[in-house]
């Protein structure tokens, strides 16, 4: 593989360096020591090329814990307003965040996610679209399957178990609860323009995540 292709298949070098700095100084110690984290299935994660990482979502801690567990930087959407904060915007962009405008989240998110995939990032999407109290996916959005179809990128289901208990209602500090991350097998992208296939692949991702989640600790 020549260098030009390799560069396109990875995120920017500065982002990779920042990822490892933040991971090994903050996130990995928190995951493996404070939360007694267990991670299974890392061999299923492609370390180069396009991939959409789809997961359940129950905590604000999920994005960094997920990125640390899959052993490569993961790009997530963030509110456009955050990018206007002096100093914060450039910093979170280097970490892979991309802005999404209020009121046009679907269109702008899909467009931005496709750009991130083309730039060599892994893109992370929480299928429920928001946090759920039980870490289950009750109503999955079709956005991830649509992005996968447009980019012809595989989807990688990941289960985050235990994160809903990190900060329970009324708590101000994170609790040292056990957390388990299970990474499933790659799922092929659906064909472009087939809504039934989008629905089918989305359900396949949900089923895979729930099966992993049901394995528990």
Secondary structure, DSSP 8 states (H G I E B T S, - for coil): --HHHHHHTS--HHHHHHHHHHIIIIIHHIIIIIS--EEE-GGGS-SSS-EEEEE----TTHHHHHHHHHTS-EE-EEEGGGGGSTTHHHHHHHTT-EEE-TT-HHHHHHHHHHHHHHTT-EEEEETTSS--TTS--SS--SHHHHHHHHHT-EEEEEEEESGGGTT-TT-SS------EEEEEEEE----TT-HHHHHHHHHHHHHHHHHHHTT--
